[in-house]
Amino acid sequence: MTEPDAGAAVGASADSDFREVETRDRAQRWSLLLDLLAQRQRLSVAEVAEEIGVSEATVRRDFSALARQQLVTRTHGGVVAAAVAYGLPARYRARSDSDAKDRIAAVAADLARPGTVVGFNGGTTTTATARQLGSRTDLAEGPARPAVTVVTNALNIAMEMVLRPHVKTVVLGGVARSQAYELSGPLAALVLEELWLDVLILGVDGISVEGGARCRHEGEAGISGLMARRAERVVVAATSDKLGSRSFARICGISTVHTLVTDSGADPAKVQALDAAGVEVLRV
């Protein structure tokens, strides 16, 4: 009988670990490249290689891969922003702050009581929160079916929640933008007008006393704002870099927000201002 080749097993494990690290690093590079392109509209291989500290060959491969995804347009020696409306799909966003998001998600998910209706708009933090909610053992093992109802305009959240037998999943209608998973438009608004949410877990691109809760896209802001108006309690789940950050479109005023769940890196002065405005701030 042939003995297992321990060296081969170790080699396979090392290869797997390398591929995982390489994939994560690539996603972070793509996120950075697309952020730079959004700011500058045009990038060259040489400037990017020098700026982020990788080889020109790596940059060329990244540019070609992004072009195949139709996120950029390849040019001689570089790339330009694609002709379509520019945005970064959620699956390519870097997870450099994933630990903070996971902590925020765990606390935010625990704010939903069994038997309630929980709304989610789109975003990486709300997705993490929905995942935590779907994994709660008290909901999965409880006698009630469904244990909780999730209402969302985010297709990726709906795809995950529909696999949970203890979760009833309600998807809003509407039009999906090619750069995001969120549905928006009059169809989504029509459905929302007939629903009531016990709690809304709201993802934002910025939050402040003066500007309220905000995001980058006006269509998504409109639906998120309507979700907030249809909710008994609004919980913003956001990393500390979003506090005080300005963004294009207002979702709702600060008086609509009941609770903010953020990480321990939040600026104390900004937290104090939000607290004085009546927002319960939970730092995790």
Secondary structure per residue as TSV (DSSP state, phi and psi in degrees):
chain	resnum	aa	ss	phi	psi
A	1	M	-	360.0	131.0
A	2	T	-	-78.5	128.9
A	3	E	-	-72.1	145.5
A	4	P	-	-61.5	140.8
A	5	D	-	-82.2	99.5
A	6	A	H	-62.5	-37.0
A	7	G	H	-62.9	-39.8
A	8	A	H	-66.3	-39.0
A	9	A	H	-64.3	-43.5
A	10	V	H	-63.4	-40.5
A	11	G	H	-63.2	-41.3
A	12	A	H	-64.4	-40.1
A	13	S	H	-64.3	-41.4
A	14	A	H	-64.4	-40.7
A	15	D	H	-61.7	-41.4
A	16	S	H	-63.9	-43.2
A	17	D	H	-62.8	-40.5
A	18	F	H	-63.5	-43.8
A	19	R	H	-63.0	-38.1
A	20	E	H	-64.8	-44.6
A	21	V	H	-64.9	-43.3
A	22	E	H	-63.5	-40.7
A	23	T	H	-64.6	-42.6
A	24	R	H	-64.0	-43.8
A	25	D	H	-62.8	-39.9
A	26	R	H	-63.4	-43.4
A	27	A	H	-60.8	-40.0
A	28	Q	H	-66.8	-39.4
A	29	R	H	-64.3	-44.6
A	30	W	H	-60.6	-42.7
A	31	S	H	-59.3	-45.1
A	32	L	H	-65.6	-43.2
A	33	L	H	-60.7	-43.5
A	34	L	H	-70.2	-34.1
A	35	D	H	-64.3	-44.3
A	36	L	H	-63.1	-40.5
A	37	L	H	-66.9	-36.6
A	38	A	H	-62.1	-33.3
A	39	Q	H	-79.5	-39.5
A	40	R	H	-106.8	-18.8
A	41	Q	S	72.5	-16.1
A	42	R	E	-150.9	136.9
A	43	L	E	-134.8	145.7
A	44	S	E	-108.1	156.0
A	45	V	H	-59.2	-46.2
A	46	A	H	-63.1	-45.1
A	47	E	H	-67.1	-38.9
A	48	V	H	-69.0	-42.5
A	49	A	H	-57.8	-42.7
A	50	E	H	-71.4	-38.8
A	51	E	H	-71.6	-39.4
A	52	I	H	-104.2	-1.5
A	53	G	T	75.0	39.7
A	54	V	-	-127.1	171.5
A	55	S	-	-74.1	157.0
A	56	E	H	-64.1	-33.0
A	57	A	H	-62.6	-40.1
A	58	T	H	-63.9	-42.7
A	59	V	H	-62.6	-43.3
A	60	R	H	-59.5	-43.1
A	61	R	H	-63.2	-41.8
A	62	D	H	-63.6	-44.1
A	63	F	H	-60.4	-43.5
A	64	S	H	-65.0	-40.6
A	65	A	H	-65.7	-41.2
A	66	L	H	-66.5	-35.7
A	67	A	H	-65.6	-38.2
A	68	R	H	-64.4	-30.1
A	69	Q	T	-82.1	-0.7
A	70	Q	T	62.7	29.1
A	71	L	S	-91.6	-18.9
A	72	V	E	-142.2	167.2
A	73	T	E	-113.6	123.5
A	74	R	E	-74.7	137.4
A	75	T	E	-127.8	172.3
A	76	H	T	-67.3	113.1
A	77	G	T	85.7	7.1
A	78	G	E	177.6	-153.1
A	79	V	E	-144.0	158.7
A	80	V	E	-126.6	161.0
A	81	A	E	-60.2	140.6
A	82	A	-	-63.0	156.3
A	83	A	S	-68.9	-24.3
A	84	V	S	-75.9	166.5
A	85	A	-	-56.0	133.5
A	86	Y	-	-93.2	129.2
A	87	G	-	-160.7	164.6
A	88	L	-	-108.2	112.9
A	89	P	-	-59.8	147.2
A	90	A	G	-58.8	-33.1
A	91	R	G	-70.2	-12.6
A	92	Y	G	-104.1	-0.4
A	93	R	S	-71.0	139.3
A	94	A	-	-66.5	149.6
A	95	R	-	-111.5	37.9
A	96	S	T	-63.9	-25.5
A	97	D	T	-107.3	27.6
A	98	S	H	-65.2	-33.8
A	99	D	H	-62.6	-46.3
A	100	A	H	-62.8	-42.7
A	101	K	H	-64.1	-38.3
A	102	D	H	-66.2	-38.9
A	103	R	H	-66.0	-44.1
A	104	I	H	-60.4	-45.2
A	105	A	H	-61.5	-41.0
A	106	A	H	-62.9	-42.3
A	107	V	H	-71.1	-45.1
A	108	A	H	-62.0	-40.1
A	109	A	H	-65.2	-31.4
A	110	D	T	-73.5	-10.9
A	111	L	T	-78.3	-13.7
A	112	A	S	-88.1	125.6
A	113	R	-	-88.0	152.0
A	114	P	T	-57.1	141.4
A	115	G	T	86.3	1.2
A	116	T	-	-97.5	168.8
A	117	V	E	-103.3	121.0
A	118	V	E	-117.1	124.7
A	119	G	E	-97.8	147.9
A	120	F	E	-137.0	129.1
A	121	N	-	-90.5	-177.5
A	122	G	S	-83.0	166.5
A	123	G	S	138.2	161.0
A	124	T	H	-69.6	-36.2
A	125	T	H	-74.2	-40.0
A	126	T	H	-67.7	-35.0
A	127	T	H	-62.6	-44.4
A	128	A	H	-62.7	-37.6
A	129	T	H	-68.0	-43.1
A	130	A	H	-60.6	-39.4
A	131	R	H	-64.0	-40.9
A	132	Q	H	-64.8	-41.1
A	133	L	H	-62.2	-44.9
A	134	G	H	-65.1	-21.0
A	135	S	T	-96.0	-1.3
A	136	R	-	-64.4	124.0
A	137	T	H	-68.4	-30.4
A	138	D	H	-67.3	-27.0
A	139	L	H	-82.6	-43.0
A	140	A	H	-67.2	-33.0
A	141	E	S	-100.2	-4.4
A	142	G	S	-72.5	162.2
A	143	P	S	-74.8	-25.7
A	144	A	-	-72.2	138.8
A	145	R	S	-137.8	115.5
A	146	P	S	-78.2	153.0
A	147	A	S	-79.3	-26.0
A	148	V	E	-155.3	150.1
A	149	T	E	-110.5	128.3
A	150	V	E	-108.3	127.5
A	151	V	E	-115.0	125.6
A	152	T	E	-148.6	152.4
A	153	N	S	-106.0	10.6
A	154	A	B	-101.8	117.3
A	155	L	H	-63.7	-37.9
A	156	N	H	-68.0	-36.7
A	157	I	H	-66.5	-43.3
A	158	A	H	-59.9	-39.5
A	159	M	H	-62.0	-37.1
A	160	E	H	-76.5	-42.9
A	161	M	H	-70.1	-31.8
A	162	V	T	-65.9	-17.9
A	163	L	T	-81.9	-8.2
A	164	R	-	-93.9	114.0
A	165	P	T	-65.3	-20.5
A	166	H	T	-92.2	2.9
A	167	V	E	-115.8	126.6
A	168	K	E	-89.5	125.6
A	169	T	E	-110.3	123.6
A	170	V	E	-116.1	121.8
A	171	V	E	-106.6	127.9
A	172	L	-	-71.9	148.2
A	173	G	-	-75.7	-175.3
A	174	G	S	130.3	-171.1
A	175	V	E	-108.8	132.0
A	176	A	E	-92.5	126.9
A	177	R	-	-72.7	146.8
A	178	S	T	-68.1	-21.1
A	179	Q	T	-95.4	1.5
A	180	A	-	-147.8	168.0
A	181	Y	S	-95.9	-1.6
A	182	E	B	-85.9	140.0
A	183	L	E	-93.8	139.1
A	184	S	E	-145.5	177.6
A	185	G	S	108.3	-179.6
A	186	P	H	-64.4	-29.3
A	187	L	H	-65.6	-43.1
A	188	A	H	-63.1	-41.7
A	189	A	H	-64.0	-39.2
A	190	L	H	-61.4	-43.6
A	191	V	H	-66.5	-43.8
A	192	L	H	-61.0	-35.0
A	193	E	T	-62.8	-17.9
A	194	E	T	-99.6	3.0
A	195	L	-	-119.7	161.4
A	196	W	-	-133.9	134.5
A	197	L	E	-109.5	135.9
A	198	D	E	-73.2	-41.5
A	199	V	E	-146.0	140.0
A	200	L	E	-112.9	125.4
A	201	I	E	-93.0	110.5
A	202	L	E	-109.0	122.1
A	203	G	-	-91.7	140.7
A	204	V	-	-136.2	163.0
A	205	D	S	-99.2	-12.0
A	206	G	E	-167.6	150.4
A	207	I	E	-149.8	134.7
A	208	S	E	-156.7	164.2
A	209	V	T	-63.1	-43.9
A	210	E	T	-72.4	-44.0
A	211	G	T	-95.3	-11.5
A	212	G	E	71.5	-155.5
A	213	A	E	-90.3	133.5
A	214	R	E	-138.1	160.3
A	215	C	E	-145.0	178.3
A	216	R	S	-83.9	-28.8
A	217	H	-	-112.6	127.3
A	218	E	H	-66.5	-32.5
A	219	G	H	-66.7	-43.8
A	220	E	H	-67.7	-35.1
A	221	A	H	-62.0	-39.5
A	222	G	H	-62.3	-45.1
A	223	I	H	-71.2	-41.8
A	224	S	H	-62.6	-38.8
A	225	G	H	-64.6	-39.0
A	226	L	H	-67.3	-38.7
A	227	M	H	-59.5	-40.7
A	228	A	H	-63.8	-38.9
A	229	R	H	-71.1	-23.5
A	230	R	T	-92.7	5.6
A	231	A	E	-108.6	141.0
A	232	E	E	-71.2	-35.1
A	233	R	E	-137.0	132.9
A	234	V	E	-111.5	120.6
A	235	V	E	-114.4	114.2
A	236	V	E	-86.7	126.0
A	237	A	E	-110.1	110.3
A	238	A	-	-152.3	140.3
A	239	T	-	-70.1	159.8
A	240	S	G	-63.0	-23.6
A	241	D	G	-68.2	-14.9
A	242	K	G	-81.8	-16.5
A	243	L	B	-70.9	122.0
A	244	G	T	82.9	-4.6
A	245	S	-	-74.9	138.6
A	246	R	-	-91.2	142.3
A	247	S	-	-145.7	161.2
A	248	F	S	-60.7	-51.3
A	249	A	E	-115.1	138.1
A	250	R	E	-84.9	132.1
A	251	I	E	-85.8	-50.5
A	252	C	E	-162.5	161.8
A	253	G	-	-73.4	163.4
A	254	I	G	-65.5	-25.6
A	255	S	G	-67.3	-17.8
A	256	T	G	-81.3	-22.2
A	257	V	-	-85.0	124.9
A	258	H	-	-91.2	-40.9
A	259	T	E	-139.1	141.6
A	260	L	E	-119.3	125.5
A	261	V	E	-107.1	118.5
A	262	T	E	-139.4	-179.8
A	263	D	-	-94.2	172.3
A	264	S	T	-70.2	-10.3
A	265	G	T	-81.9	3.9
A	266	A	S	-63.7	138.8
A	267	D	-	-62.0	122.1
A	268	P	H	-57.1	-36.4
A	269	A	H	-65.4	-40.2
A	270	K	H	-69.4	-37.7
A	271	V	H	-63.6	-43.6
A	272	Q	H	-62.0	-40.4
A	273	A	H	-64.2	-41.8
A	274	L	H	-66.6	-40.8
A	275	D	H	-61.6	-42.1
A	276	A	H	-65.3	-25.8
A	277	A	T	-83.5	-0.1
A	278	G	T	98.3	9.3
A	279	V	-	-93.2	126.6
A	280	E	E	-74.4	120.3
A	281	V	E	-109.2	122.0
A	282	L	E	-110.0	114.8
A	283	R	E	-101.6	128.3
A	284	V	-	-124.8	360.0
